[in-house]
């Protein structure tokens, strides 16, 4: 009998930093009203799927997203794994691209001159992020065989995981569009991975009574 594990990858809902186009890795900002609507849409889209395990990055935005999806499910336990955190932007955290270019153009030039190993001052390189996501991926494959796993994380870890599944170099991660509040699903078999869907964005639920 062939054992299949379905992995449902969710990117968190919109935060204020997302709205303002600010670098947001290890730091957090509150979910916007639109982000809260995205959580409701995700919960509605996934309500019939009986998850056997739930993982999330430790960020509050991912925890809130996971908790919204798990609300009302009996026996559901959320496990946090820092290896699925977003890339650390170091001194760029909370800044816009324009602010980075105005305050420290030399740091920006050094960062972008090497897509794999460059980093913001005090931050993390794509190579380092790829290494920890790969470690987390191997642990997930070992610890979860069969069933349906929910993983709430961030854009770059999802993009890197898709690159890994297709044998693409990490620097190709930008080829994958992963929107806020989106779903990506992989079916994991002993022989390999089938990509079921990428970047599905559930339709927002409209409260007609409040309209």
Helices and strands as residue ranges (DSSP letters): E 5-11, H 16-19, H 33-46, E 53-56, H 60-70, E 78-80, G 82-84, G 90-92, H 97-103, H 105-112, H 126-143, E 147-153, H 155-166, G 170-175, E 182-189, E 192-201
